[in-house]
Amino acid sequence: MAKTSFTPNPAKIRVIGLGGGGCNAITRMVREEIQGV
């Protein structure tokens, strides 16, 4: 039986906001130390 390898693909998050909503979302992700932000 052949072995298969698993390569995880992290989620891609796009932030769209009005009136500061996008900035607030980015700020919170940075504060929570989410990798890749």
Residue frames as a rotation matrix with the C-alpha (Angstrom) as fourth column:
MET 1
0.585 0.811 0.000 0.00
0.811 -0.585 0.000 0.00
0.000 0.000 -1.000 0.00
ALA 2
-0.194 -0.650 0.735 1.35
0.606 -0.668 -0.432 3.44
0.772 0.361 0.524 -0.91
LYS 3
-0.209 0.055 -0.976 1.92
0.889 -0.404 -0.213 6.00
-0.407 -0.913 0.035 1.81
THR 4
0.308 0.322 0.895 0.43
0.637 -0.769 0.057 9.43
0.706 0.553 -0.442 1.39
SER 5
-0.704 -0.551 -0.448 1.74
0.708 -0.493 -0.506 12.56
0.057 -0.673 0.737 2.99
PHE 6
0.479 0.875 -0.069 -0.43
0.870 -0.463 0.171 15.25
0.117 -0.142 -0.983 4.49
THR 7
-0.749 -0.644 0.157 0.51
0.626 -0.765 -0.153 18.88
0.218 -0.017 0.976 3.97
PRO 8
0.063 0.827 -0.558 -1.76
0.868 -0.321 -0.378 21.26
-0.492 -0.460 -0.739 5.90
ASN 9
-0.470 -0.100 0.877 -2.85
0.620 -0.745 0.247 24.38
0.628 0.660 0.412 4.07
PRO 10
-0.702 0.206 -0.682 -3.50
0.547 -0.458 -0.701 27.22
-0.457 -0.865 0.209 6.50
ALA 11
0.351 0.914 0.202 -6.65
0.901 -0.270 -0.341 29.29
-0.257 0.302 -0.918 6.02
LYS 12
-0.774 -0.473 0.421 -6.34
0.579 -0.798 0.167 32.57
0.257 0.373 0.892 4.17
ILE 13
0.117 0.795 -0.595 -8.27
0.890 -0.349 -0.292 35.37
-0.440 -0.496 -0.749 5.82
ARG 14
-0.598 -0.196 0.777 -9.14
0.574 -0.782 0.244 38.55
0.560 0.592 0.580 3.94
VAL 15
-0.315 0.444 -0.839 -10.30
0.779 -0.384 -0.496 41.50
-0.542 -0.810 -0.225 6.00
ILE 16
-0.554 0.270 0.787 -12.68
0.472 -0.677 0.565 44.01
0.686 0.685 0.247 4.47
GLY 17
-0.236 0.460 -0.856 -14.07
0.935 -0.130 -0.328 46.73
-0.263 -0.878 -0.399 6.67
LEU 18
0.040 0.323 0.945 -15.86
0.464 -0.844 0.269 50.04
0.885 0.428 -0.184 6.75
GLY 19
0.610 0.290 0.738 -15.40
-0.332 -0.752 0.570 52.77
0.719 -0.593 -0.362 9.30
GLY 20
-0.089 -0.767 0.636 -12.39
-0.966 -0.090 -0.243 51.25
0.244 -0.636 -0.733 11.00
GLY 21
0.765 0.475 0.434 -13.75
-0.579 0.802 0.143 47.70
-0.281 -0.361 0.889 11.18
GLY 22
0.813 -0.512 -0.278 -10.89
0.146 0.641 -0.754 46.28
0.564 0.572 0.595 9.10
CYS 23
-0.096 -0.875 0.475 -8.26
-0.424 -0.396 -0.814 48.09
0.900 -0.280 -0.333 11.16
ASN 24
0.162 0.233 0.959 -9.84
-0.986 0.078 0.147 46.83
-0.041 -0.969 0.242 14.38
ALA 25
0.975 0.222 0.031 -9.81
-0.218 0.971 -0.098 43.25
-0.052 0.088 0.995 13.08
ILE 26
0.452 -0.883 -0.130 -6.13
0.156 0.221 -0.963 43.47
0.879 0.415 0.237 12.09
THR 27
-0.150 -0.497 0.855 -5.21
-0.744 -0.513 -0.429 45.09
0.651 -0.700 -0.293 15.40
ARG 28
0.519 0.419 0.745 -6.94
-0.824 0.477 0.305 42.31
-0.228 -0.773 0.593 17.33
MET 29
0.963 -0.197 -0.186 -5.25
0.103 0.902 -0.419 39.56
0.250 0.384 0.889 15.29
VAL 30
0.087 -0.974 0.208 -1.86
-0.090 -0.215 -0.972 41.18
0.992 0.066 -0.106 15.92
ARG 31
-0.051 -0.041 0.998 -2.64
-0.946 -0.318 -0.061 41.53
0.320 -0.947 -0.022 19.65
GLU 32
0.750 0.410 0.518 -3.63
-0.560 0.811 0.170 37.84
-0.351 -0.418 0.838 19.81
GLU 33
-0.218 -0.976 0.012 -0.33
-0.741 0.174 0.649 36.97
-0.635 0.132 -0.761 18.07
ILE 34
0.733 0.477 0.485 -1.97
0.013 0.703 -0.711 35.10
-0.681 0.528 0.508 15.19
GLN 35
-0.282 -0.932 0.228 0.81
0.247 0.159 0.956 33.87
-0.927 0.325 0.185 12.92
GLY 36
-0.467 -0.037 0.883 1.03
0.873 0.140 0.468 35.28
-0.141 0.989 -0.033 9.41
VAL 37
0.700 0.712 -0.050 -0.63
0.702 -0.699 -0.134 38.62
-0.130 0.059 -0.990 10.12
